[in-house]
Structures are given as C-alpha cells and as structure tokens.
Amino acid sequence: MWTLVLNCGSSSVKFALLDPTSGEVRLSGLAERLGSGAASVRVDRGGERVTHPLPGGSYPEAFGVLLSELGALGVRGDVGAVGHRVVHGGERFSAPALVTPEVLEAIRACVPLAPLHNPANLAGIEAAREAFPDLPHVAVFDTAFHQTIPEVAYRYAVPEAWYTQHGVRRYGFHGTSHAFVSGEAARMLGRDLSDVNLVTAHLGNGCSVTAVRGGRSVDTSMGLTPLEGVVMGTRSGDVDPGLHDFLARQAGLSLGEITAALNKESGLLGLSNLTNDMRELEEAASRGHAGARLAVDVFVYRLAKTIAGMSVALGRLDGLVFTGGIGENSAGVRAATLGRLGVLGFEVDKAANAQAVRGQAGFITTPQSTPALVVNTNEELMIARETARILQGEHA
C-alpha cells in the first residue's frame, strides 16, 4: 500500500508518496506561500522537478495539482491511505488516530495549545479529505511520543488549577523524529530498542532534545509550546518567566509583542543580529563576526547543558544521536557540543565527524568514547509507518 504523507502548515503543504515498508518515494513536493499571489507547488518526480503556479493560493488548489500529478504518473489508484502530521494532540492522543468527526473535534479542542499550528493542520486535513474522500486518513501527532513522560517531568510548579482546568504542562514536540531516529540508532548500535538508553537531539530551525529509555520518551526539552528548551533559529528557548512583566513595564511592549519577538526575532537571529541560518553563522564566525560567534557558542553551550540534564532521566547513557538540518550537517556544532560533554565520556573522532555530513550517517566518536552518532531523520517515512500500523490494527 502506498501512503500519501501530508504536512500542512499555515502557508505550506509538504507531501510525499511512499511505501511504508521499503521507504521508496514515488513523488514528493512542497506547496508554499499559500494565501498569497506568489503561491506555487514544486514537485519532484524521481529526479525531475517541475513547478506549478497557484494563482488562487488555496489548499484545495494545491491538492488539485497533487491529484493531477498522481494521475499523470498513473499512481493515483495506488494510494491506499493518507497520513497527516498534526502538531498538538494534548493529553488525548498517545498514538496516531484514524480521522473521524470525533478526532477532528479533539484536534480542534487543542487549538488553544497550538494556535499557530493546529488550525493549519485541520485546514489541510479537511482539504485532503475532499480531495481523497474514499481513502482512510490518519492523524500522527508530534506530541504523542512524549505522552510516556512521567508526571515528575511534565508538571510545572504552578497552581494546580492551571493544569487541571487549562492543561498547563509540558507536552514536547518533534516526537515523530525522535521516535524514528531512536529506532535507527538502536539498529546501528546493534542493540534492541527496548534495552537502549539514548539522548536524541533534533537540531534544525526548531530544536529539541529528548531522553529515550527503552524506546519510550521519558523527558524532553520543549514544553507547553515549542518555545521552551534550547536555543533555536528564531526562538529564544528558556528565558526567565519574569521577562514578560519586565519588558511590559520597561519597554512598553504588549504580551503579544513580547511573545512574537521570542518566537520570531530571538534565538540565533537575535543573538547574532545577522541570520538564523547556522551555515551562514559558522561562516561569518570564521571571518571574525562577533555576533555570529556568540550565537554559535550560546547555542552549543545550552545544547550541551540540556543533553547532560537529560541523562538524569536515563540512569545509563548508551548513546547520543544528532539529527535534523544542523545535527546532520554541522560537524562544527557536533564537535563543539561533544567537547563540552567529556564529563559523560564523549570523545569526538575528528575524521569521522568531518565525514558525517550531507546525508552520511554514522558514528562520530572514538572507540573508547560513549557513542555519539549522526542519524538522518525521516519523518515522512515514520508517518507512513504509523499510518499503516493504525490501519492494520483497525482492520484486524
């Protein structure tokens, strides 16, 4: 069964048609700038790339192009299911779910927890169900993998009513990626996933670190929202909660303005006053740009500090996994991070680390070191696998 995987954002739709067993990809692409006159769909057909303009810039129009592409390839009839990435499932979902009216209502109830993400996910699901009305649709939640985190790790030290009445707790995100790379890392280590303790670091424009014990998430760095945790591309990560009141009084900023700045103007961009792109920052730092150097150094320090903290949740650390755009491609960030983690027994292999870029997965530490490795994430494949698993269970 071929599975169509959809990742719908507020102005984009990322898609891939793949075999959940082999991982073979028949078609992939990205619709972007939806809602504007500049909207378009880029489609990759096994090495051939074409771009279609979308004058209307709508979700249905984007799905219409996708249907045409599937028809042109002669594979529309081969699609057996649609898997959807959904950012927030709250406490309701600890596993993927077949999309039903009740599930849609539950996703809608989580909108206050993810006001920028869940509405776009819902709009994408509804447009996809119109485009593919005869196929089963499955929602795969970023938060689901982290529902195994114990209460001691997910509760904030705030009034009880905030949790019981409003759901204020740590949820975590990037769960699909953390789940996928932990399984791959266990295989590379020659260990059974149920008997390996890992820290996984998903590092991209958004970044999170997770403690995975026996294949189950037991702590993670993101919290109620994806703003908590380590430094990211444009997100601050952890700050003093008193920051909002301080800036409201001192700078006259509104709650919305402060939150927007912490999400869109902070992180690597805010520290460097230059860019949120780690590649550009590393290049600028090598030329002596002080802001770029500071941004990279703060990123690495906070990352290493968080990785060390996550080891507390494991009892025994069997390996550290780097993934995501930065984790898979920045040898410099990996080396600097491991250099700060000697206390946990890490020692970088400079040659192996330098080679593990641009899709080259593998070990990047010396034989006597606690293992650290690069694993290429594949969230689309994981969503396809989870979709197939749910449907197999549904039909059993």
KAJO-V327545 format. One record per residue. N is the residue number from 1. RES is the residue in one letter. SS is DSSP state (H for helix, E for strand, L for the rest). NEAR is the number of other C-alpha atoms within 12 Angstrom. Layout:
N_RES_SS_NEAR, N_RES_SS_NEAR
This chain:
1_M_L_28, 2_W_E_32, 3_T_E_44, 4_L_E_47, 5_V_E_47, 6_L_E_48, 7_N_E_41, 8_C_E_39, 9_G_L_32, 10_S_L_28, 11_S_L_30, 12_S_E_33, 13_V_E_42, 14_K_E_37, 15_F_E_43, 16_A_E_44, 17_L_E_40, 18_L_E_38, 19_D_E_30, 20_P_L_32, 21_T_L_19, 22_S_L_15, 23_G_L_22, 24_E_L_21, 25_V_E_27, 26_R_E_31, 27_L_E_39, 28_S_E_34, 29_G_E_37, 30_L_E_34, 31_A_E_42, 32_E_E_32, 33_R_L_27, 34_L_L_31, 35_G_L_24, 36_S_L_19, 37_G_L_15, 38_A_L_19, 39_A_L_26, 40_S_E_33, 41_V_E_37, 42_R_E_29, 43_V_E_33, 44_D_E_26, 45_R_E_23, 46_G_L_17, 47_G_L_12, 48_E_E_13, 49_R_E_16, 50_V_E_21, 51_T_E_22, 52_H_E_27, 53_P_E_25, 54_L_L_28, 55_P_L_20, 56_G_L_20, 57_G_L_28, 58_S_L_32, 59_Y_H_43, 60_P_H_27, 61_E_H_29, 62_A_H_41, 63_F_H_38, 64_G_H_25, 65_V_H_31, 66_L_H_43, 67_L_H_27, 68_S_H_19, 69_E_H_30, 70_L_H_30, 71_G_H_16, 72_A_H_14, 73_L_H_20, 74_G_L_14, 75_V_L_24, 76_R_H_25, 77_G_H_19, 78_D_H_20, 79_V_E_32, 80_G_E_29, 81_A_E_41, 82_V_E_48, 83_G_E_50, 84_H_E_50, 85_R_E_49, 86_V_E_47, 87_V_L_42, 88_H_L_48, 89_G_L_43, 90_G_L_38, 91_E_L_32, 92_R_L_24, 93_F_L_28, 94_S_L_25, 95_A_L_30, 96_P_L_40, 97_A_E_36, 98_L_E_32, 99_V_L_34, 100_T_L_17, 101_P_H_16, 102_E_H_13, 103_V_H_25, 104_L_H_31, 105_E_H_17, 106_A_H_25, 107_I_H_39, 108_R_H_28, 109_A_H_23, 110_C_L_34, 111_V_H_24, 112_P_H_21, 113_L_H_30, 114_A_L_32, 115_P_L_21, 116_L_L_23, 117_H_L_32, 118_N_H_36, 119_P_H_28, 120_A_H_33, 121_N_H_40, 122_L_H_39, 123_A_H_30, 124_G_H_42, 125_I_H_42, 126_E_H_27, 127_A_H_27, 128_A_H_38, 129_R_H_28, 130_E_H_20, 131_A_H_26, 132_F_L_27, 133_P_L_16, 134_D_L_14, 135_L_L_26, 136_P_E_32, 137_H_E_43, 138_V_E_39, 139_A_E_48, 140_V_E_47, 141_F_E_46, 142_D_L_42, 143_T_L_44, 144_A_H_35, 145_F_H_40, 146_H_H_46, 147_Q_H_33, 148_T_H_30, 149_I_L_33, 150_P_L_20, 151_E_H_17, 152_V_H_14, 153_A_H_28, 154_Y_H_28, 155_R_L_23, 156_Y_L_20, 157_A_L_15, 158_V_L_16, 159_P_L_14, 160_E_H_14, 161_A_H_13, 162_W_H_15, 163_Y_H_21, 164_T_H_14, 165_Q_H_10, 166_H_H_18, 167_G_L_27, 168_V_L_25, 169_R_L_33, 170_R_L_37, 171_Y_L_50, 172_G_L_46, 173_F_L_44, 174_H_L_46, 175_G_H_52, 176_T_H_43, 177_S_H_44, 178_H_H_49, 179_A_H_47, 180_F_H_37, 181_V_H_42, 182_S_H_49, 183_G_H_34, 184_E_H_32, 185_A_H_39, 186_A_H_33, 187_R_H_20, 188_M_H_23, 189_L_H_28, 190_G_L_15, 191_R_L_20, 192_D_L_19, 193_L_H_26, 194_S_H_18, 195_D_H_23, 196_V_L_32, 197_N_E_38, 198_L_E_49, 199_V_E_52, 200_T_E_55, 201_A_E_52, 202_H_E_48, 203_L_E_40, 204_G_L_34, 205_N_L_33, 206_G_L_37, 207_C_E_44, 208_S_E_52, 209_V_E_52, 210_T_E_54, 211_A_E_48, 212_V_E_46, 213_R_E_38, 214_G_L_28, 215_G_L_34, 216_R_E_34, 217_S_E_43, 218_V_E_38, 219_D_E_43, 220_T_E_49, 221_S_L_48, 222_M_L_38, 223_G_L_36, 224_L_L_33, 225_T_L_38, 226_P_L_39, 227_L_L_35, 228_E_L_33, 229_G_L_41, 230_V_L_41, 231_V_L_46, 232_M_L_45, 233_G_L_39, 234_T_L_35, 235_R_L_36, 236_S_L_38, 237_G_L_39, 238_D_L_28, 239_V_L_21, 240_D_L_14, 241_P_L_15, 242_G_L_13, 243_L_H_21, 244_H_H_23, 245_D_H_17, 246_F_H_16, 247_L_H_21, 248_A_H_17, 249_R_H_14, 250_Q_H_11, 251_A_L_14, 252_G_L_14, 253_L_L_18, 254_S_L_18, 255_L_H_19, 256_G_H_15, 257_E_H_17, 258_I_H_27, 259_T_H_27, 260_A_H_19, 261_A_H_24, 262_L_H_34, 263_N_H_31, 264_K_H_25, 265_E_L_26, 266_S_L_32, 267_G_H_43, 268_L_H_43, 269_L_H_34, 270_G_H_30, 271_L_H_30, 272_S_H_31, 273_N_L_23, 274_L_L_30, 275_T_L_31, 276_N_L_34, 277_D_L_29, 278_M_H_39, 279_R_H_27, 280_E_H_25, 281_L_H_34, 282_E_H_32, 283_E_H_21, 284_A_H_23, 285_A_H_23, 286_S_H_17, 287_R_L_13, 288_G_L_13, 289_H_L_21, 290_A_H_20, 291_G_H_28, 292_A_H_32, 293_R_H_29, 294_L_H_26, 295_A_H_38, 296_V_H_43, 297_D_H_31, 298_V_H_28, 299_F_H_46, 300_V_H_35, 301_Y_H_25, 302_R_H_33, 303_L_H_40, 304_A_H_37, 305_K_H_27, 306_T_H_35, 307_I_H_43, 308_A_H_35, 309_G_H_27, 310_M_H_35, 311_S_H_31, 312_V_H_24, 313_A_H_29, 314_L_L_30, 315_G_L_20, 316_R_L_23, 317_L_L_32, 318_D_L_34, 319_G_E_44, 320_L_E_51, 321_V_E_50, 322_F_E_52, 323_T_E_48, 324_G_H_36, 325_G_H_31, 326_I_H_40, 327_G_H_46, 328_E_H_37, 329_N_H_32, 330_S_L_35, 331_A_H_35, 332_G_H_33, 333_V_H_39, 334_R_H_46, 335_A_H_34, 336_A_H_28, 337_T_H_37, 338_L_H_39, 339_G_H_27, 340_R_L_25, 341_L_L_31, 342_G_H_22, 343_V_H_19, 344_L_H_29, 345_G_L_24, 346_F_L_33, 347_E_L_30, 348_V_E_33, 349_D_L_28, 350_K_H_20, 351_A_H_17, 352_A_H_24, 353_N_H_34, 354_A_H_25, 355_Q_H_23, 356_A_L_32, 357_V_L_30, 358_R_L_21, 359_G_L_20, 360_Q_L_24, 361_A_L_30, 362_G_E_31, 363_F_E_35, 364_I_L_38, 365_T_E_34, 366_T_L_20, 367_P_L_15, 368_Q_L_13, 369_S_L_25, 370_T_L_30, 371_P_L_35, 372_A_E_47, 373_L_E_47, 374_V_E_46, 375_V_L_43, 376_N_L_35, 377_T_L_38, 378_N_L_34, 379_E_H_36, 380_E_H_36, 381_L_H_38, 382_M_H_40, 383_I_H_47, 384_A_H_45, 385_R_H_35, 386_E_H_38, 387_T_H_42, 388_A_H_36, 389_R_H_26, 390_I_H_26, 391_L_H_27, 392_Q_H_17, 393_G_H_13, 394_E_H_16, 395_H_H_10, 396_A_L_7
